[in-house]
């Protein structure tokens, strides 16, 4: 049971770091359509959920971030 607790701890820390990257781009909460990191993260989540391919998820997220940053 102990190895699972270590894995769970690492997963929770990773999730917290990723959430802060998406939701706190400049240190303040940004839950709006102007937050291109959040929008790109949502695109990557949708691609990962639908296709379950790591490289496609990474490519879609990076492309979405590039496009959303160009638009704003």
The 8 nearest C-alpha neighbors of each residue, nearest first, counted from 0:
[[1, 3, 2, 4, 5, 6, 7, 8],
 [0, 2, 4, 3, 5, 6, 7, 8],
 [3, 1, 5, 4, 0, 6, 7, 8],
 [4, 2, 6, 1, 5, 0, 7, 8],
 [3, 5, 7, 1, 2, 6, 8, 0],
 [6, 4, 8, 2, 3, 7, 9, 1],
 [7, 5, 3, 9, 8, 4, 10, 2],
 [6, 8, 4, 10, 5, 9, 3, 11],
 [9, 7, 5, 11, 6, 10, 4, 12],
 [8, 10, 6, 12, 11, 7, 13, 5],
 [9, 11, 7, 13, 8, 12, 14, 6],
 [10, 12, 14, 8, 13, 9, 15, 7],
 [13, 11, 15, 9, 14, 10, 16, 8],
 [14, 12, 10, 16, 11, 15, 9, 17],
 [13, 15, 11, 17, 12, 16, 18, 10],
 [14, 16, 18, 12, 13, 17, 11, 19],
 [17, 15, 13, 19, 14, 18, 12, 20],
 [18, 16, 20, 14, 19, 15, 13, 21],
 [17, 19, 15, 21, 20, 16, 22, 14],
 [18, 20, 23, 22, 16, 17, 21, 15],
 [21, 19, 17, 18, 23, 24, 22, 16],
 [22, 20, 37, 18, 36, 19, 23, 24],
 [21, 23, 19, 29, 28, 18, 20, 24],
 [22, 24, 28, 26, 19, 27, 25, 20],
 [25, 23, 20, 26, 22, 21, 27, 29],
 [26, 24, 27, 23, 28, 29, 20, 22],
 [25, 27, 23, 24, 28, 19, 22, 29],
 [26, 28, 23, 25, 29, 24, 22, 19],
 [29, 27, 23, 22, 30, 26, 24, 25],
 [28, 30, 22, 31, 23, 34, 27, 24],
 [31, 29, 28, 22, 34, 32, 37, 33],
 [32, 30, 33, 34, 29, 37, 35, 38],
 [31, 33, 34, 38, 35, 30, 37, 29],
 [32, 34, 31, 35, 71, 29, 30, 38],
 [35, 33, 32, 37, 36, 31, 29, 38],
 [34, 36, 38, 67, 37, 33, 39, 68],
 [37, 35, 39, 21, 38, 34, 40, 64],
 [36, 38, 21, 40, 35, 39, 34, 41],
 [37, 39, 35, 41, 40, 36, 42, 34],
 [40, 38, 64, 63, 42, 36, 60, 41],
 [41, 39, 37, 43, 38, 42, 36, 44],
 [40, 42, 44, 38, 39, 43, 45, 37],
 [41, 43, 39, 45, 40, 44, 60, 46],
 [44, 42, 60, 40, 46, 56, 41, 45],
 [45, 43, 41, 47, 42, 46, 48, 40],
 [44, 46, 48, 42, 43, 47, 49, 41],
 [45, 47, 43, 49, 48, 44, 56, 50],
 [48, 46, 51, 44, 56, 45, 50, 49],
 [49, 47, 45, 46, 51, 50, 44, 43],
 [48, 50, 46, 47, 51, 45, 44, 52],
 [49, 51, 52, 47, 46, 48, 55, 56],
 [52, 50, 47, 48, 49, 53, 46, 56],
 [53, 51, 55, 50, 54, 56, 47, 46],
 [54, 52, 56, 55, 57, 51, 47, 58],
 [55, 53, 57, 56, 52, 58, 59, 51],
 [54, 56, 58, 52, 57, 53, 59, 46],
 [57, 55, 53, 59, 47, 43, 54, 58],
 [58, 56, 54, 60, 55, 59, 61, 53],
 [57, 59, 55, 61, 60, 56, 62, 54],
 [58, 60, 62, 56, 57, 61, 43, 63],
 [61, 59, 43, 63, 57, 39, 62, 58],
 [62, 60, 64, 58, 63, 59, 57, 65],
 [61, 63, 65, 59, 64, 60, 58, 66],
 [62, 64, 39, 66, 60, 65, 61, 59],
 [65, 63, 39, 61, 67, 62, 66, 68],
 [64, 66, 62, 68, 63, 67, 61, 69],
 [65, 67, 63, 69, 68, 64, 62, 70],
 [66, 68, 70, 64, 69, 35, 65, 63],
 [67, 69, 65, 71, 70, 66, 64, 35],
 [70, 68, 66, 67, 71, 65, 64, 35],
 [69, 71, 67, 68, 66, 65, 35, 33],
 [70, 68, 69, 67, 33, 35, 66, 34]]
